[in-house]
Amino acid sequence: MLAYRMSQAGAQASLQEIASPRPAQSEVLVRIRACGLNFADLLMQKGTYQDTPEPPFTLGMEVAGEVVETGPNVTDWQPGDRVMVYARQGGLASLGSFPADRLIRLPDSMSFEQAAAFQIGYGTAHIALGHRARLQPGETLLVTGAGGGTGLTAVEIGARMGARIIAAARGGDKLEVARAAGATDCIDTGTEDLRTRLLELGRIDVAYDTVGGDLFKAAFRAIKPEGRLLPVGFAGGDVPQIPANHLLVKNLTVIGFYIGGYLNFRSDVVQDSFATLLGWFNDELLHPHVGQVLPLEQVSAGMDLLRSRQAVGKVVITP
């Protein structure tokens, strides 16, 4: 089968033909119908992601498809079951073998493309804003990179939790999508100074930053005393350094969050979150925004959309 692989550290990822996998004792073989791209896929190719496997490995963290075969220890799944998987790796291929306890059953109303745009974005936003930052109804939430796959879900989840949302993104097309997802106010970071506009709109309680760099610094300066900052990504390429003495002056809290870590030490938090999120989806309260759907042969073009920050919503690959 074809797979988008990293052969060795520092090498260019490429489509390669490899042997089809078979499920191990407690694994399930899934025919992959859709795989969401994430900024972490770019970082893995550079070797700078905090959870990069040792090469060789197949990229692709977020998978949706159908069960083909189960390992001998698996009793909960049957061939033909529609599932999604937070795979961490192995999604950019025709088939993948994944631990059975990672599988989640798809609602009948959820397409494979929607499922591939669901887990990481919505799971990260829901757990980070609710479990970690304790976002309250009526508070003001800033979301940077609000038109991309990660930021857009935070806009939607924050609005669902009753917050006032300020969306910051580059370009009117992205801000239009963010407004449709629930943003009250929008700031075009390509033409407007973020800190100045935040001070005009009123200081923020929580900052959900997917970009880093100057946007994080602007949010840091414009946040209220006792505000909470969530650095969840660094799409701008610059990991901000936080002056600890300024935290003291304004009594600020900086909250780290990585959903993959919770799978290792608090998987119950992730499971509870997905149960809530799927309930909201079934009630038509969440609407995954898939901006681009590309075949596996065009995965490099999809990665370029992320790299250049041109993607609006989620980029999904359909093997």
Number of C-alpha atoms within 10 A of each C-alpha: 12 19 27 23 25 22 16 14 15 12 13 11 22 17 19 15 12 12 9 14 14 17 20 17 13 16 22 29 24 31 23 27 24 31 34 31 27 23 18 21 20 19 18 22 20 15 18 11 14 11 13 18 16 12 16 12 17 24 28 25 22 27 36 32 28 22 23 19 19 25 18 12 12 18 10 9 18 14 13 13 15 23 22 27 26 22 21 19 20 23 33 29 29 20 24 26 25 25 19 22 12 16 22 18 14 19 14 8 10 15 16 24 25 20 25 31 30 32 25 21 24 25 23 23 26 26 22 23 24 16 12 15 23 12 21 17 13 13 15 24 28 30 30 30 31 34 32 27 29 29 30 34 31 33 31 25 26 29 20 17 17 14 23 23 28 24 30 28 25 19 15 14 11 23 24 15 18 32 20 12 25 21 26 16 16 21 21 17 17 12 9 12 13 23 20 11 17 21 14 9 11 12 20 24 24 29 26 30 26 25 24 23 17 15 21 27 15 17 25 23 15 21 25 18 16 15 20 25 24 21 21 22 22 19 22 16 12 13 15 15 10 12 9 10 9 12 16 12 10 14 13 19 16 17 14 12 19 15 20 18 11 15 15 9 9 12 15 12 16 19 16 11 20 19 13 14 20 20 14 14 17 14 9 10 13 19 13 22 21 20 14 15 18 17 13 22 16 14 22 14 13 24 18 13 16 21 16 10 16 15 20 23 23 29 26 28 27 24 21
